[in-house]
Amino acid sequence: MPRFSKFKKRIESFFAPELDLKIYCTTIPDDWDTDENGNPYRGVYYCDVMFVTDMIHEYLETPVDVLFDCTFENDYFGVVDLLRAADRRIGKKRLVLLRDRTQSQAAIKIIDARLNQTGVKTSETAK
């Protein structure tokens, strides 16, 4: 697996600069879990982390012209709308559309922050 610092730099390069967002990784040692051969066992936590990591990689590799309407079937944790909300390549008009269609309160907060930074007001951000 590539170093997290390179992955972090790549993800953050897609974030809208006005947000000043950062991404962090925390590891939890699972030394107590071993398989029948004594090798460290990669349990549910590891699998969840890998799903998120794979989802982010898939998002970053998706061409920008299809990114907004692309369906990511393995987005089990709702990561894609967060990425879209923070993605500097997603313009104001699409942010407003995303705000209307997302169920993610975190994504809505990111969208509102971006729209407020650029002076765009929606019915919710004007309140």
C-alpha positions as CSV (number, residue, x, y, z in Angstrom):
1,M,0.0,0.0,0.0
2,P,1.4,3.5,-0.9
3,R,2.4,5.8,1.9
4,F,-0.5,7.8,3.4
5,S,1.3,11.1,3.0
6,K,1.2,10.7,-0.8
7,F,-2.4,9.7,-0.8
8,K,-3.3,12.6,1.6
9,K,-1.5,15.1,-0.7
10,R,-3.4,13.8,-3.7
11,I,-6.8,13.9,-2.1
12,E,-6.2,17.4,-0.6
13,S,-5.1,18.7,-4.0
14,F,-8.8,18.2,-5.2
15,F,-10.3,20.1,-2.3
16,A,-11.5,23.6,-2.9
17,P,-8.8,25.9,-1.4
18,E,-11.2,28.2,0.3
19,L,-12.3,25.3,2.6
20,D,-8.9,24.6,4.0
21,L,-9.9,21.0,4.5
22,K,-7.4,18.3,5.7
23,I,-7.7,14.6,5.8
24,Y,-6.2,12.4,8.5
25,C,-5.7,8.7,9.0
26,T,-5.6,7.0,12.4
27,T,-4.6,3.4,12.8
28,I,-5.7,1.1,15.5
29,P,-3.3,-1.7,16.2
30,D,-4.9,-5.1,15.9
31,D,-2.0,-7.1,17.3
32,W,-4.4,-9.3,19.3
33,D,-6.0,-10.7,16.2
34,T,-4.0,-13.5,14.4
35,D,-4.9,-16.2,12.0
36,E,-4.1,-19.9,12.4
37,N,-0.6,-19.3,11.2
38,G,0.1,-16.5,13.7
39,N,-0.1,-13.8,11.0
40,P,-1.9,-10.5,11.9
41,Y,-5.6,-10.8,11.1
42,R,-7.2,-8.0,9.1
43,G,-10.6,-7.8,10.7
44,V,-13.7,-5.7,10.0
45,Y,-12.0,-2.4,10.8
46,Y,-9.3,-3.0,8.3
47,C,-11.9,-4.0,5.7
48,D,-13.9,-0.8,6.3
49,V,-10.8,1.3,6.0
50,M,-9.9,-0.4,2.7
51,F,-13.5,0.1,1.4
52,V,-13.1,3.9,2.0
53,T,-9.6,4.0,0.6
54,D,-10.7,2.1,-2.5
55,M,-13.8,4.4,-2.9
56,I,-11.6,7.5,-2.7
57,H,-9.2,6.0,-5.3
58,E,-12.1,5.3,-7.6
59,Y,-13.4,8.8,-7.2
60,L,-10.0,10.4,-7.9
61,E,-9.6,8.2,-11.1
62,T,-13.0,9.1,-12.5
63,P,-12.9,11.6,-15.4
64,V,-14.2,15.0,-14.3
65,D,-16.7,15.1,-17.2
66,V,-18.7,12.2,-15.8
67,L,-17.8,12.6,-12.1
68,F,-20.9,14.6,-11.0
69,D,-23.5,12.1,-12.4
70,C,-21.4,8.9,-11.9
71,T,-22.9,6.3,-9.6
72,F,-20.4,4.7,-7.3
73,E,-21.9,1.4,-6.4
74,N,-19.4,0.7,-3.5
75,D,-20.0,3.9,-1.7
76,Y,-21.2,2.1,1.5
77,F,-20.2,5.0,3.8
78,G,-21.5,8.0,1.8
79,V,-18.0,9.3,1.0
80,V,-18.7,10.4,-2.6
81,D,-21.0,13.3,-1.7
82,L,-18.5,14.6,0.7
83,L,-15.8,14.4,-1.9
84,R,-18.0,16.1,-4.5
85,A,-18.9,18.8,-2.1
86,A,-15.3,19.6,-1.4
87,D,-14.0,19.0,-5.0
88,R,-12.7,22.2,-6.5
89,R,-13.6,20.9,-10.0
90,I,-17.3,20.9,-9.1
91,G,-18.7,24.4,-10.0
92,K,-21.3,26.5,-8.2
93,K,-24.3,25.4,-10.3
94,R,-23.5,21.7,-9.6
95,L,-22.9,22.4,-5.9
96,V,-26.5,23.8,-5.7
97,L,-27.8,20.7,-7.5
98,L,-25.8,18.5,-5.2
99,R,-27.1,20.3,-2.2
100,D,-30.7,19.6,-3.3
101,R,-30.1,15.9,-3.9
102,T,-27.8,14.8,-1.1
103,Q,-29.0,13.4,2.1
104,S,-25.6,14.0,3.8
105,Q,-25.7,16.8,6.4
106,A,-21.9,16.9,6.3
107,A,-21.9,17.4,2.6
108,I,-24.5,20.2,2.9
109,K,-22.3,22.0,5.4
110,I,-19.3,21.7,3.1
111,I,-21.4,23.0,0.2
112,D,-22.8,25.9,2.2
113,A,-19.3,26.9,3.3
114,R,-18.1,26.9,-0.3
115,L,-21.2,28.8,-1.6
116,N,-20.9,31.3,1.2
117,Q,-17.2,31.8,0.3
118,T,-18.1,32.6,-3.3
119,G,-21.1,34.8,-2.5
120,V,-23.8,32.4,-3.8
121,K,-26.8,32.2,-1.6
122,T,-29.3,29.3,-1.6
123,S,-32.6,29.4,0.3
124,E,-30.9,27.6,3.2
125,T,-27.7,29.5,3.3
126,A,-29.5,32.9,3.2
127,K,-31.2,32.1,6.6
